[in-house]
Amino acid sequence: MLLKELSSLASPLSPGQVDKLKQLTAELSAVQLAWVSGYLSASAELGGAAATTESAPEQTLTILYGSQTGNGRGVATDLAQKAQEQGYAVNLISMADYKVRQLKQETLLLAVVSTHGEGEAPDDAIELHKFLASKRAPKLDNLHYSVLALGDSSYEFFCQTGKDFDQRLSALGAKALAPMVECDVDYESNAEQWQQTVLEAVKPLIASSTSSANVVSIGSAASSTQMYSKQKPYTAELLVSQKLTGRDSDRDVRHVEIDLGESELSYQPGDALGVWFSNAEDLVDEIINKLSLDADESVTIKDEQLTLRQALISHREITQIHPSLVQGWAQLSGDEQLTALSEDREQLRQFVLNHQLADLVAQYPVEITAFQLVELLRPITPRLYSIASAQSDVESEVHLTVALVEDEREGVARFGGASRFLAESEEGAEVKVYVEPNNHFRLPENPQTPVIMIGPGTGVAPFRSFMQERSALGNTGDSWLFFGNPHFEQDFLYQTEWQQYLKDGTLSRLDSAFSRDQAHKIYVQHRIAEQGETLWQWLEAGAHIYVCGDAERMAKDVHQALVDLVAKYGSKSEEEAEAFLATLRSEKRYQKDVY
């Protein structure tokens, strides 16, 4: 049987595993495929031999992960490796690929899950999250479990999905191996402590084997094919950082090209690029000077001695602040206004989202040591950008579409850390990067399947990669792009490319919404409503819908527009229309990459 004809019905694999197997093998050359085939054959023979000579472990440790940006998958994979080293049989699997009917058979379950948006489950955890909350969820009296919840305390519903999993598993009768641990953005140390705790807690409950246990996970195998990762990024060369928007635009959007050289880093349309960055030196100097600190004073970060200035440039987050920092600053300053603000959850959330460290320093003077400052600040974390190119077209390059984050407070311009780094870096600059796969934002397997792409602003980035891929492979499936921005003349990102794709037929339709080119504002959701009947016909013909961009407003407005057109042209109630779109999501026909 050919791999492209393989289905989960004709194999012992789940549908998700079949998809991942196809994705992995699609990236390999004939020589690489031959090697993998031999390796798997040898592994199967060794596994069979071991099974005949040694008794299998009595229990399997199931590790599930639900991850939006890859952090959860990384923690779960690390946990699986540690468990395997201790001789445990491990089933490591994405929640998206987990068969919920298996849950009642589990005895040991460790779950690592992040929270996305406003307390929502990440894409790969949606179905399991929904199942656990439903009446179909079974009693789990024989299950021992623990949950690691990943989140960002800057958001209102911190670690909500993890809390939901913990509460539901407990309510269904499962017993906690260890209390749930909530992790903020700087999750590494808490996650490592949780791993140690749960692996110690399972010892009395599991029969370990002295043989090498297997980690069952095609997903982790696929992710491990890359040499480089978040922890070990590739030092690439920046080729281009070119402004896309016009001279009179009120925004600075960049087309960035990066050379991956001989790294052999591979990516697919829909994936993201993780970018490590350095903070701007002038911003660091401003903070140090206003705090009357010595830039050359020595501080320690992870057993490394650095000057304070080096630490703030390369190791600490200063353009994004967090609630604990504001609360700590309030204590140091003794300022009544800041103290009151830090104790009000919603005010604190808004302050965190709209201020930087330099604003805190300017508005609320404190006496602070270099040690205290470094301890209050989070480590720098890389930023993820949707990849705007297809490797089938640009080969060893990777392209990004980056909006310079810029705001003005008290007459002073403030910029986003990573976007400023990419905007101001010159040709030849070093950029540390890694690929973050996104298996929940993929072109349809069948190249003839119609696609509807909704991407205002920089949300258009992955759709450029979609079109490059379809053009390079000669795919002829219908495609429809909805794009929006303020002004046609200043903000039509990649205009000539879209026009060329329309001309050669790669792009079938383009509907644009330039919100400020007329008296009343027009957004992409308005264009969706105008084309509702035709859009419904595309959906009935099997089209896949993709939405990329702002999660706060755009994605919600677009979703409501889709609900309205499904209700109107599909003759459904609003509740039925919501259920219809939920079904599309579970079938991977409605995919979102929102931030």
C-alpha positions as CSV (number, residue, x, y, z in Angstrom):
1,M,0.0,0.0,0.0
2,L,1.3,3.5,-0.9
3,L,1.7,5.8,2.1
4,K,-0.5,8.4,0.5
5,E,-3.3,5.8,0.4
6,L,-2.8,4.9,4.1
7,S,-5.7,5.6,6.4
8,S,-6.3,4.8,10.1
9,L,-8.9,2.3,9.1
10,A,-6.2,0.2,7.3
11,S,-3.6,0.5,10.1
12,P,-3.3,0.3,13.9
13,L,-2.5,4.0,13.9
14,S,-4.9,6.8,14.9
15,P,-5.9,9.4,12.3
16,G,-3.6,12.0,13.9
17,Q,-0.7,9.5,13.8
18,V,-1.3,8.7,10.1
19,D,-1.3,12.5,9.4
20,K,2.0,13.0,11.2
21,L,3.6,10.0,9.6
22,K,2.7,11.4,6.2
23,Q,4.0,14.8,7.2
24,L,7.3,13.3,8.4
25,T,7.9,11.2,5.4
26,A,7.0,14.0,3.0
27,E,10.1,15.9,4.2
28,L,12.5,13.0,3.6
29,S,14.6,12.1,0.6
30,A,14.7,8.6,-1.0
31,V,17.9,7.9,0.9
32,Q,16.5,9.1,4.2
33,L,13.3,7.1,3.7
34,A,15.3,3.9,3.1
35,W,17.3,4.5,6.3
36,V,14.2,5.2,8.3
37,S,12.6,2.0,6.9
38,G,15.6,-0.1,8.0
39,Y,15.7,1.6,11.4
40,L,12.0,0.9,12.1
41,S,12.3,-2.7,10.8
42,A,15.3,-3.3,13.1
43,S,13.5,-1.6,16.0
44,A,10.4,-3.9,15.5
45,E,12.6,-7.0,15.5
46,L,14.4,-5.9,18.6
47,G,11.1,-5.1,20.3
48,G,9.7,-8.4,19.3
49,A,12.7,-10.3,20.7
50,A,12.6,-8.4,23.9
51,A,8.9,-9.2,24.3
52,T,9.6,-12.9,24.1
53,T,12.5,-12.9,26.6
54,E,11.3,-10.4,29.2
55,S,8.0,-9.6,30.7
56,A,6.5,-6.3,29.7
57,P,6.0,-3.6,32.4
58,E,2.7,-4.2,34.1
59,Q,1.6,-0.6,33.7
60,T,2.1,2.2,31.1
61,L,2.7,5.8,32.1
62,T,0.5,7.9,29.8
63,I,1.8,11.5,29.2
64,L,-0.6,13.8,27.4
65,Y,0.2,17.3,26.2
66,G,-1.9,20.1,24.9
67,S,0.3,22.8,23.5
68,Q,-0.2,26.0,21.5
69,T,3.3,27.3,21.1
70,G,5.3,24.2,21.7
71,N,6.2,24.7,25.4
72,G,3.8,22.0,26.6
73,R,5.1,19.5,24.1
74,G,8.7,20.3,25.1
75,V,8.0,19.7,28.8
76,A,6.0,16.5,28.1
77,T,8.8,15.1,25.8
78,D,11.4,15.9,28.4
79,L,9.3,14.1,31.1
80,A,8.9,11.1,28.8
81,Q,12.6,10.8,28.3
82,K,13.2,11.0,32.1
83,A,10.6,8.3,32.7
84,Q,12.0,6.1,30.0
85,E,15.5,6.4,31.6
86,Q,13.9,5.1,34.8
87,G,12.7,2.0,33.0
88,Y,9.0,3.0,32.7
89,A,6.9,2.1,29.7
90,V,5.7,5.5,28.4
91,N,2.9,6.5,26.0
92,L,3.6,10.1,25.0
93,I,0.9,11.6,22.9
94,S,-0.7,14.8,21.8
95,M,-4.2,15.3,23.2
96,A,-5.3,15.8,19.6
97,D,-4.3,12.2,18.8
98,Y,-5.6,10.6,22.0
99,K,-8.7,8.4,21.7
100,V,-10.9,9.5,24.5
101,R,-12.5,6.0,24.9
102,Q,-9.1,4.9,26.1
103,L,-9.3,7.2,29.1
104,K,-11.3,4.7,31.3
105,Q,-8.5,2.1,30.8
106,E,-5.8,4.4,32.1
107,T,-4.3,4.0,35.5
108,L,-1.4,6.5,35.4
109,L,-1.9,9.8,33.6
110,L,0.3,12.9,33.6
111,A,-1.1,15.9,31.7
112,V,0.8,19.0,30.5
113,V,-1.5,21.6,29.1
114,S,-1.3,25.3,28.3
115,T,-4.1,27.9,28.2
116,H,-4.8,29.9,25.1
117,G,-6.5,33.2,24.7
118,E,-9.2,34.0,27.3
119,G,-9.0,30.8,29.3
120,E,-9.4,28.6,26.2
121,A,-7.9,25.2,25.6
122,P,-5.1,25.0,23.0
123,D,-6.2,23.6,19.6
124,D,-4.9,20.1,20.2
125,A,-6.7,19.9,23.6
126,I,-10.1,21.2,22.5
127,E,-11.8,17.8,22.0
128,L,-10.4,16.1,25.1
129,H,-11.3,19.2,27.2
130,K,-14.9,19.1,25.8
131,F,-15.2,15.4,26.4
132,L,-14.1,15.6,30.0
133,A,-16.7,18.3,30.6
134,S,-19.5,16.3,29.0
135,K,-21.9,13.6,30.3
136,R,-20.0,11.0,28.2
137,A,-17.0,11.2,30.5
138,P,-16.6,7.9,32.4
139,K,-15.9,7.4,36.1
140,L,-12.1,7.2,36.6
141,D,-11.9,5.6,40.0
142,N,-8.8,3.6,39.0
143,L,-6.8,6.6,37.7
144,H,-3.9,8.3,39.4
145,Y,-3.0,11.6,37.7
146,S,-1.3,15.0,38.0
147,V,-1.5,18.1,35.9
148,L,1.1,20.7,34.9
149,A,-0.7,23.9,33.8
150,L,1.1,26.4,31.7
151,G,-0.1,30.0,31.4
152,D,0.7,33.7,31.5
153,S,-0.3,35.7,34.6
154,S,-0.6,38.8,32.4
155,Y,-4.0,37.3,31.3
156,E,-7.1,37.1,33.3
157,F,-7.8,33.4,33.1
158,F,-4.3,32.2,34.2
159,C,-3.8,28.5,33.7
160,Q,-7.5,28.0,33.3
161,T,-7.4,24.9,31.0
162,G,-5.1,23.1,33.5
163,K,-7.4,24.0,36.3
164,D,-10.3,22.6,34.3
165,F,-8.5,19.3,33.6
166,D,-7.6,19.0,37.3
167,Q,-11.1,19.7,38.5
168,R,-12.8,17.4,36.0
169,L,-10.4,14.5,36.6
170,S,-10.9,14.8,40.3
171,A,-14.7,15.1,40.0
172,L,-14.7,11.9,37.9
173,G,-13.0,10.0,40.8
174,A,-9.4,10.1,39.8
175,K,-6.8,10.5,42.6
176,A,-4.1,13.1,42.4
177,L,-0.5,11.8,42.4
178,A,0.7,15.3,43.2
179,P,-1.1,18.7,43.4
180,M,-1.5,20.6,40.1
181,V,1.4,23.0,39.5
182,E,0.7,26.4,37.8
183,C,3.5,27.8,35.7
184,D,4.0,31.3,34.4
185,V,5.9,32.3,31.3
186,D,9.2,31.5,33.1
187,Y,8.1,27.9,33.6
188,E,11.3,25.9,33.4
189,S,12.2,25.5,37.1
190,N,8.6,24.8,38.3
191,A,8.2,22.3,35.4
192,E,11.4,20.5,36.4
193,Q,10.3,20.3,40.0
194,W,6.9,18.9,39.0
195,Q,8.6,16.3,36.8
196,Q,10.8,15.1,39.7
197,T,7.8,15.0,42.1
198,V,5.5,13.0,39.8
199,L,8.2,10.5,38.8
200,E,8.8,9.9,42.4
201,A,5.1,9.6,43.2
202,V,4.5,6.9,40.5
203,K,7.3,4.6,41.8
204,P,5.0,2.7,44.3
205,L,2.3,2.4,41.6
206,I,4.2,1.1,38.6
207,A,6.2,-2.0,38.0
208,S,9.4,-0.8,36.3
209,S,11.5,-2.9,34.0
210,T,15.2,-3.1,33.7
211,S,14.9,-3.2,29.9
212,S,14.7,-0.1,27.8
213,A,11.0,1.0,27.7
214,N,9.6,2.5,24.5
215,V,8.2,6.0,24.2
216,V,5.3,5.5,21.9
217,S,4.8,8.8,20.0
218,I,5.1,9.5,16.3
219,G,4.5,13.1,17.2
220,S,7.7,13.4,19.3
221,A,9.7,11.5,16.7
222,A,8.7,14.0,14.1
223,S,9.7,16.9,16.2
224,S,13.0,15.4,17.1
225,T,14.2,15.3,13.5
226,Q,15.4,18.9,13.8
227,M,18.9,19.5,15.2
228,Y,17.9,22.9,16.6
229,S,15.3,23.9,19.1
230,K,14.2,26.6,21.5
231,Q,16.9,25.5,23.9
232,K,19.4,25.1,21.1
233,P,18.7,27.7,18.4
234,Y,20.5,28.0,15.1
235,T,22.5,31.2,14.6
236,A,21.2,32.4,11.2
237,E,22.1,35.4,9.0
238,L,19.6,38.2,8.4
239,L,19.4,38.9,4.7
240,V,16.7,41.6,4.4
241,S,14.6,43.7,6.7
242,Q,12.6,45.8,4.2
243,K,9.6,48.1,4.9
244,L,6.4,46.9,3.2
245,T,4.2,49.8,4.2
246,G,4.2,53.2,2.4
247,R,6.0,56.3,3.5
248,D,2.7,57.9,4.8
249,S,1.5,54.7,6.6
250,D,0.9,55.0,10.4
251,R,2.6,51.6,10.8
252,D,5.9,50.0,10.0
253,V,5.5,46.5,8.7
254,R,8.7,44.7,7.6
255,H,9.4,41.8,5.2
256,V,12.3,39.9,6.8
257,E,14.4,37.3,5.1
258,I,16.7,35.0,7.0
259,D,19.2,32.6,5.6
260,L,19.1,29.1,7.3
261,G,22.4,28.2,5.6
262,E,23.6,24.6,6.1
263,S,21.4,24.1,9.1
264,E,19.0,21.7,7.3
265,L,16.2,23.3,9.3
266,S,13.0,22.4,7.6
267,Y,9.5,23.8,7.9
268,Q,6.1,23.5,6.4
269,P,3.5,26.2,5.5
270,G,1.7,27.0,8.7
271,D,4.7,26.6,11.0
272,A,6.2,29.5,13.1
273,L,9.8,30.7,13.5
274,G,11.0,31.3,17.1
275,V,13.3,34.3,17.2
276,W,15.6,35.1,20.1
277,F,16.4,38.8,20.4
278,S,18.5,41.3,22.3
279,N,17.0,44.4,24.0
280,A,18.0,47.8,22.6
281,E,21.1,49.2,24.2
282,D,19.6,52.7,24.5
283,L,16.6,51.4,26.4
284,V,18.8,49.4,28.8
285,D,21.0,52.5,29.4
286,E,17.9,54.6,30.1
287,I,16.7,52.1,32.8
288,I,20.1,51.8,34.5
289,N,20.6,55.5,34.5
290,K,17.2,56.4,36.0
291,L,17.7,53.8,38.7
292,S,21.2,55.2,39.5
293,L,22.7,51.7,39.1
294,D,26.2,50.8,38.0
295,A,26.1,49.3,34.5
296,D,29.3,47.3,35.2
297,E,28.1,45.8,38.5
298,S,28.4,42.0,38.4
299,V,25.2,39.9,38.6
300,T,24.8,36.1,38.4
301,I,22.3,34.4,36.0
302,K,22.3,30.6,36.0
303,D,25.8,30.5,37.5
304,E,27.1,32.9,34.9
305,Q,28.8,36.2,35.9
306,L,27.6,39.1,33.8
307,T,27.6,42.9,34.1
308,L,24.1,44.4,34.8
309,R,24.1,45.9,31.3
310,Q,24.9,42.6,29.6
311,A,22.2,40.9,31.7
312,L,19.5,43.4,30.7
313,I,20.5,43.4,27.0
314,S,20.6,39.6,26.5
315,H,18.9,37.8,29.4
316,R,16.1,39.7,31.0
317,E,12.6,40.8,29.7
318,I,12.2,44.6,29.8
319,T,9.7,45.4,27.1
320,Q,7.0,43.1,28.6
321,I,6.2,43.2,32.3
322,H,4.1,40.9,34.5
323,P,1.9,41.2,37.6
324,S,4.5,40.0,40.1
325,L,6.9,42.6,38.9
326,V,4.3,45.4,39.4
327,Q,3.4,44.1,42.8
328,G,7.1,43.9,43.8
329,W,7.7,47.4,42.5
330,A,4.7,48.7,44.5
331,Q,6.2,47.3,47.7
332,L,9.6,48.9,46.9
333,S,8.2,52.2,46.0
334,G,5.6,52.5,48.7
335,D,3.4,54.4,46.2
336,E,-0.2,54.2,47.3
337,Q,-1.6,54.6,43.8
338,L,0.6,51.8,42.4
339,T,-0.2,49.6,45.5
340,A,-4.0,50.0,44.9
341,L,-3.6,49.3,41.2
342,S,-1.5,46.1,41.9
343,E,-4.3,44.8,44.2
344,D,-7.0,45.3,41.6
345,R,-6.9,42.4,39.2
346,E,-8.4,44.1,36.1
347,Q,-6.4,47.3,36.5
348,L,-3.3,45.3,37.0
349,R,-3.9,43.3,33.9
350,Q,-4.5,46.5,31.8
351,F,-1.4,48.1,33.2
352,V,0.8,45.1,32.4
353,L,-0.5,45.0,28.8
354,N,0.2,48.7,28.2
355,H,3.4,49.5,30.0
356,Q,7.1,48.5,30.0
357,L,9.8,48.4,32.7
358,A,11.0,51.9,31.6
359,D,7.5,53.3,32.3
360,L,7.5,51.8,35.8
361,V,11.0,53.3,36.4
362,A,9.9,56.7,35.2
363,Q,6.6,56.9,37.0
364,Y,7.4,55.2,40.3
365,P,10.9,55.9,41.6
366,V,12.4,53.2,43.8
367,E,15.7,52.4,45.5
368,I,16.7,49.0,44.2
369,T,19.9,47.0,43.9
370,A,21.1,45.3,40.7
371,F,20.5,41.9,42.3
372,Q,16.9,42.8,43.2
373,L,16.2,44.1,39.7
374,V,17.5,41.0,38.0
375,E,15.5,38.8,40.4
376,L,12.3,40.7,39.7
377,L,12.6,40.4,35.9
378,R,11.6,37.4,33.9
379,P,14.1,35.7,31.5
380,I,13.9,36.8,27.9
381,T,11.6,34.4,25.9
382,P,11.7,34.1,22.1
383,R,8.9,35.5,20.0
384,L,7.0,33.3,17.5
385,Y,6.3,34.6,14.0
386,S,4.1,32.9,11.4
387,I,6.4,31.9,8.6
388,A,5.6,33.8,5.4
389,S,7.4,31.5,2.9
390,A,7.3,27.9,1.6
391,Q,10.6,26.0,1.5
392,S,9.5,24.5,-1.8
393,D,9.9,28.0,-3.2
394,V,12.7,29.7,-1.2
395,E,14.8,26.7,-0.2
396,S,17.2,27.6,2.6
397,E,15.6,30.9,3.4
398,V,12.7,31.7,5.8
399,H,10.6,34.8,5.5
400,L,8.6,36.7,8.1
401,T,6.1,39.6,8.1
402,V,6.8,41.7,11.2
403,A,4.9,44.7,12.4
404,L,7.1,47.0,14.5
405,V,5.3,47.3,17.8
406,E,5.3,51.0,18.6
407,D,3.5,53.1,21.2
408,E,4.0,56.5,22.7
409,R,3.6,57.2,26.5
410,E,4.4,60.5,28.1
411,G,5.9,61.7,24.9
412,V,8.4,58.8,24.7
413,A,8.3,56.1,22.0
414,R,8.3,52.6,23.3
415,F,8.9,49.6,21.0
416,G,8.5,45.8,21.1
417,G,11.7,44.0,21.9
418,A,11.8,41.4,19.1
419,S,10.1,43.6,16.4
420,R,12.6,46.4,17.0
421,F,15.5,44.0,16.9
422,L,14.4,42.7,13.5
423,A,13.5,46.1,12.2
424,E,16.8,47.7,13.1
425,S,19.2,44.7,12.4
426,E,21.4,45.3,9.4
427,E,22.1,42.9,6.6
428,G,24.5,40.1,7.8
429,A,23.3,40.4,11.5
430,E,23.2,37.2,13.5
431,V,19.7,36.0,14.5
432,K,19.1,32.9,16.7
433,V,16.1,31.0,15.4
434,Y,14.3,27.6,15.6
435,V,11.3,26.2,13.9
436,E,8.1,25.7,15.9
437,P,5.8,23.2,14.1
438,N,2.1,24.0,14.0
439,N,0.3,20.8,13.0
440,H,-3.1,22.6,13.6
441,F,-2.6,25.1,10.7
442,R,-1.9,23.0,7.6
443,L,-3.0,23.0,4.0
444,P,-5.4,20.2,3.1
445,E,-3.8,16.9,2.2
446,N,-5.7,16.9,-1.0
447,P,-4.3,19.7,-3.2
448,Q,-7.7,20.0,-5.0
449,T,-9.5,21.0,-1.7
450,P,-10.7,24.7,-1.8
451,V,-9.2,27.0,0.9
452,I,-10.6,30.2,2.4
453,M,-7.9,32.4,4.0
454,I,-8.8,35.3,6.3
455,G,-5.7,37.3,7.2
456,P,-5.9,41.0,7.8
457,G,-2.6,42.9,8.5
458,T,0.4,40.7,9.3
459,G,-2.1,37.8,9.6
460,V,-1.6,37.4,5.9
461,A,1.9,35.9,6.5
462,P,1.1,32.2,6.5
463,F,-1.2,32.6,3.4
464,R,1.8,33.8,1.5
465,S,3.4,30.5,2.4
466,F,0.3,28.7,1.4
467,M,0.2,30.3,-2.1
468,Q,4.0,29.8,-2.6
469,E,3.5,26.1,-1.8
470,R,0.6,25.6,-4.1
471,S,2.3,27.5,-6.9
472,A,5.6,25.6,-6.5
473,L,3.8,22.2,-6.5
474,G,1.4,23.1,-9.3
475,N,-1.7,22.6,-7.1
476,T,-4.9,23.8,-8.8
477,G,-7.4,23.8,-5.9
478,D,-9.5,27.0,-5.6
479,S,-8.2,29.5,-3.1
480,W,-9.9,32.7,-1.7
481,L,-8.1,35.4,0.3
482,F,-9.7,38.0,2.6
483,F,-7.2,40.7,3.4
484,G,-7.7,44.0,5.3
485,N,-5.6,47.0,6.5
486,P,-6.2,50.7,6.9
487,H,-5.3,52.1,3.4
488,F,-5.0,50.6,-0.1
489,E,-2.1,52.8,-1.2
490,Q,0.0,52.5,2.0
491,D,-0.8,49.2,3.6
492,F,-1.5,46.6,0.9
493,L,1.0,44.0,2.0
494,Y,2.5,42.0,-0.9
495,Q,0.1,43.6,-3.4
496,T,2.1,42.7,-6.6
497,E,2.4,39.0,-5.4
498,W,-1.3,38.6,-4.9
499,Q,-2.0,40.2,-8.3
500,Q,0.4,37.7,-9.9
501,Y,-1.2,34.8,-8.1
502,L,-4.6,36.0,-9.4
503,K,-3.2,36.3,-12.9
504,D,-1.8,32.8,-13.0
505,G,-4.7,31.2,-11.2
506,T,-3.0,30.1,-8.0
507,L,-5.3,32.5,-6.2
508,S,-8.9,32.3,-7.3
509,R,-10.4,35.2,-5.5
510,L,-9.3,38.2,-3.4
511,D,-11.6,40.4,-1.3
512,S,-10.0,43.3,0.4
513,A,-11.2,45.6,3.2
514,F,-9.3,48.9,3.6
515,S,-11.0,50.3,6.6
516,R,-10.1,54.0,6.4
517,D,-10.4,54.6,2.7
518,Q,-14.0,55.7,3.0
519,A,-16.2,57.5,5.6
520,H,-17.4,54.3,7.2
521,K,-15.0,51.6,8.3
522,I,-15.0,48.3,6.5
523,Y,-13.3,45.2,7.9
524,V,-12.8,41.7,6.7
525,Q,-15.9,40.5,8.6
526,H,-18.0,42.9,6.5
527,R,-16.6,41.4,3.3
528,I,-17.4,37.9,4.7
529,A,-21.0,38.9,5.3
530,E,-21.2,40.4,1.8
531,Q,-20.0,37.2,0.2
532,G,-21.9,34.9,2.6
533,E,-23.9,32.9,0.1
534,T,-20.8,32.1,-2.1
535,L,-18.8,31.4,1.0
536,W,-21.4,28.9,2.1
537,Q,-21.3,27.2,-1.3
538,W,-17.5,26.8,-0.9
539,L,-18.1,25.3,2.6
540,E,-20.6,22.8,1.1
541,A,-18.0,21.9,-1.5
542,G,-15.6,20.9,1.3
543,A,-13.5,24.1,1.7
544,H,-11.2,24.6,4.6
545,I,-11.2,27.9,6.5
546,Y,-8.1,29.5,7.9
547,V,-8.0,32.6,10.2
548,C,-4.8,34.3,11.2
549,G,-4.1,37.5,13.1
550,D,-5.4,39.4,16.2
551,A,-7.2,37.2,18.7
552,E,-8.7,40.0,20.8
553,R,-11.1,41.4,18.3
554,M,-10.6,40.3,14.7
555,A,-10.9,36.6,15.3
556,K,-14.0,37.0,17.4
557,D,-15.7,39.3,14.8
558,V,-14.7,36.9,12.0
559,H,-16.1,33.9,13.9
560,Q,-19.4,35.7,14.5
561,A,-19.6,36.6,10.8
562,L,-19.1,32.9,10.0
563,V,-21.8,31.9,12.5
564,D,-24.2,34.4,10.9
565,L,-23.6,33.2,7.3
566,V,-23.9,29.5,8.3
567,A,-27.1,30.2,10.1
568,K,-28.5,32.3,7.2
569,Y,-27.5,30.2,4.2
570,G,-27.5,26.9,6.0
571,S,-30.9,27.4,7.5
572,K,-29.7,26.8,11.0
573,S,-30.2,28.4,14.4
574,E,-27.3,30.2,15.9
575,E,-26.7,27.3,18.3
576,E,-26.7,24.9,15.3
577,A,-24.3,27.2,13.4
578,E,-21.9,27.2,16.3
579,A,-22.1,23.4,16.4
580,F,-21.4,23.2,12.7
581,L,-18.3,25.3,13.0
582,A,-17.2,23.3,16.0
583,T,-17.5,20.2,13.8
584,L,-15.4,21.9,11.2
585,R,-12.7,22.5,13.8
586,S,-12.7,18.9,15.0
587,E,-12.4,17.9,11.3
588,K,-9.5,20.4,10.9
589,R,-11.5,22.3,8.3
590,Y,-11.6,25.4,10.5
591,Q,-8.2,26.3,11.7
592,K,-6.9,29.4,13.6
593,D,-3.5,30.9,14.2
594,V,-4.4,33.9,16.4
595,Y,-2.3,35.9,18.9
